[in-house]
Amino acid sequence: MGIDVSEEGIRLLEAFGFENVLEHDAEDIERLGARYDLIVAGDVLEHMTNPSGLLKSVHPCLNPGGQLLVGLPNAYSWNIARYVLGYEPTHRDHCYSFSVKNICRLCAKFGLLPVELAFTTQQSSSRSRPLTLVRDYLTRLSPRLAPSFLMRFKEKSAVDLARVEKETVWR
């Protein structure tokens, strides 16, 4: 099952063959009364006025051992250079910017701990081929400069805390 707050978004999803998509606010998924093995919030949290609302609702909706997968724009991507030069690289529809550290801290407040991190790039829609080449080079040089990242979280009770404490990649 999928949800979207936008009727237009639902029509678009249905046009691409997605079924069982409801118009519903992600900040209140608990009201759906269902439990899930996996909740995916891909490019969602940065658009929300209250991302904590979704994260608070996730915990009661997960089956034991269930997981949350988030995809987010990387606040500290190679775009930071554009910011230093005086340009605001944040998309106009984004309410928040996330780093690995601050999404981990926010999720921890709701009993969700990180278990996996991956930095990623998207296909560029940019007309500037040189800029795309620079982005790709910088991302290969340091994956932390990638424009996006994916993180997988589990409920605190389902996480090997000793292993998480040894990891430093998301600190």
C-alpha positions as CSV (number, residue, x, y, z in Angstrom):
1,M,0.0,0.0,0.0
2,G,1.2,3.5,-0.7
3,I,0.0,7.0,0.5
4,D,0.4,10.5,-0.8
5,V,-1.0,13.7,0.5
6,S,-1.6,15.0,-3.0
7,E,-4.6,13.9,-5.2
8,E,-2.5,14.9,-8.2
9,G,0.3,12.7,-7.0
10,I,-2.0,9.7,-6.6
11,R,-3.4,10.2,-10.2
12,L,0.2,10.2,-11.5
13,L,1.0,7.0,-9.6
14,E,-2.1,5.3,-10.9
15,A,-1.2,6.4,-14.4
16,F,2.1,4.5,-13.9
17,G,0.2,1.4,-12.8
18,F,0.5,1.7,-9.1
19,E,-2.7,0.4,-7.3
20,N,-3.8,0.7,-3.7
21,V,-2.6,4.3,-3.1
22,L,-4.5,6.3,-0.6
23,E,-4.7,10.0,-0.1
24,H,-3.4,10.3,3.5
25,D,-1.1,12.5,5.5
26,A,2.2,10.7,6.3
27,E,2.3,12.4,9.7
28,D,-0.6,10.3,10.8
29,I,0.0,6.8,9.3
30,E,-0.8,5.2,12.6
31,R,-4.5,6.0,11.9
32,L,-4.4,3.6,9.0
33,G,-4.5,0.8,11.6
34,A,-2.0,-1.4,9.7
35,R,1.4,-2.9,10.6
36,Y,4.3,-3.2,8.1
37,D,7.6,-5.0,7.7
38,L,9.0,-2.0,5.7
39,I,8.0,1.6,5.5
40,V,9.7,3.6,2.7
41,A,9.9,7.3,2.9
42,G,11.8,8.2,-0.2
43,D,12.3,11.9,-0.7
44,V,9.5,12.6,1.7
45,L,10.8,14.0,5.0
46,E,12.5,17.1,3.5
47,H,9.1,18.2,2.1
48,M,7.2,17.8,5.4
49,T,6.5,20.7,7.7
50,N,6.6,18.2,10.6
51,P,8.9,15.3,9.8
52,S,8.7,14.2,13.4
53,G,5.0,13.5,12.9
54,L,5.9,10.7,10.5
55,L,8.8,9.3,12.6
56,K,6.6,9.3,15.7
57,S,3.9,7.3,13.7
58,V,6.4,4.8,12.3
59,H,7.3,3.0,15.5
60,P,3.7,1.7,16.3
61,C,3.2,0.7,12.7
62,L,6.2,-1.6,12.3
63,N,6.0,-5.3,12.8
64,P,8.6,-6.8,15.2
65,G,11.9,-6.5,13.3
66,G,10.3,-4.1,10.9
67,Q,12.4,-1.4,9.2
68,L,12.2,2.2,8.0
69,L,14.0,3.2,4.8
70,V,14.5,6.9,4.1
71,G,16.0,8.6,1.1
72,L,17.1,12.2,1.6
73,P,19.0,14.9,-0.2
74,N,22.4,15.2,1.4
75,A,22.8,18.6,3.1
76,Y,26.6,18.3,2.8
77,S,26.8,17.2,-0.8
78,W,29.1,18.8,-3.4
79,N,26.4,21.5,-3.5
80,I,28.0,23.0,-0.4
81,A,30.4,24.7,-2.8
82,R,27.5,26.5,-4.4
83,Y,26.4,27.7,-1.0
84,V,29.9,29.0,-0.2
85,L,29.7,31.0,-3.5
86,G,26.5,32.6,-2.4
87,Y,23.8,30.4,-4.0
88,E,21.2,28.5,-2.0
89,P,21.2,25.0,-3.4
90,T,18.1,23.8,-1.5
91,H,15.2,22.9,-3.7
92,R,12.3,25.4,-3.3
93,D,9.9,22.7,-2.1
94,H,12.1,21.5,0.7
95,C,11.3,22.6,4.3
96,Y,14.4,20.9,5.8
97,S,17.9,19.8,4.9
98,F,19.2,16.6,6.4
99,S,22.7,15.3,7.2
100,V,23.4,11.8,8.2
101,K,24.0,12.9,11.8
102,N,20.8,14.9,12.2
103,I,18.5,12.2,10.7
104,C,20.1,9.7,13.0
105,R,19.5,11.9,16.0
106,L,16.0,12.7,15.0
107,C,15.1,9.0,14.4
108,A,16.7,8.0,17.7
109,K,14.2,10.2,19.6
110,F,11.5,7.9,18.2
111,G,13.3,4.6,19.1
112,L,14.8,4.0,15.6
113,L,18.5,3.3,15.1
114,P,20.5,3.2,11.9
115,V,21.7,-0.1,10.6
116,E,22.8,0.8,7.0
117,L,23.9,3.9,5.1
118,A,24.5,4.3,1.4
119,F,25.4,7.5,-0.5
120,T,23.9,7.8,-4.0
121,T,23.6,10.0,-7.1
122,Q,20.6,10.3,-9.3
123,Q,20.5,10.6,-13.1
124,S,21.1,14.2,-13.8
125,S,18.4,16.3,-15.4
126,S,20.9,19.1,-15.6
127,R,21.6,20.6,-19.0
128,S,25.2,21.3,-17.8
129,R,27.3,18.3,-18.7
130,P,30.5,19.8,-17.2
131,L,28.7,20.3,-13.8
132,T,27.5,16.7,-13.9
133,L,31.1,15.5,-14.6
134,V,32.4,17.5,-11.6
135,R,29.6,16.1,-9.4
136,D,30.4,12.5,-10.4
137,Y,34.1,13.0,-9.9
138,L,33.7,14.6,-6.5
139,T,31.3,11.8,-5.5
140,R,33.8,9.1,-6.5
141,L,36.5,11.0,-4.6
142,S,34.4,11.1,-1.4
143,P,31.0,9.3,-1.3
144,R,29.9,11.8,1.4
145,L,29.7,14.4,-1.3
146,A,26.9,12.5,-3.1
147,P,23.7,14.5,-3.6
148,S,21.6,11.9,-1.7
149,F,21.8,9.2,0.8
150,L,19.7,6.2,1.9
151,M,19.4,5.0,5.5
152,R,17.8,1.9,6.9
153,F,16.6,2.1,10.5
154,K,15.2,-0.6,12.9
155,E,13.5,-0.3,16.2
156,K,16.0,0.1,19.0
157,S,15.0,-3.3,20.5
158,A,15.9,-5.0,17.2
159,V,19.4,-3.5,16.8
160,D,22.7,-4.8,17.9
161,L,23.7,-1.8,19.9
162,A,27.3,-2.9,20.4
163,R,27.7,-3.1,16.6
164,V,26.1,0.3,16.1
165,E,28.5,1.9,18.7
166,K,31.5,0.5,16.8
167,E,30.4,2.0,13.5
168,T,31.6,5.6,12.8
169,V,30.3,6.1,9.3
170,W,27.1,8.0,10.4
171,R,28.5,10.0,13.3
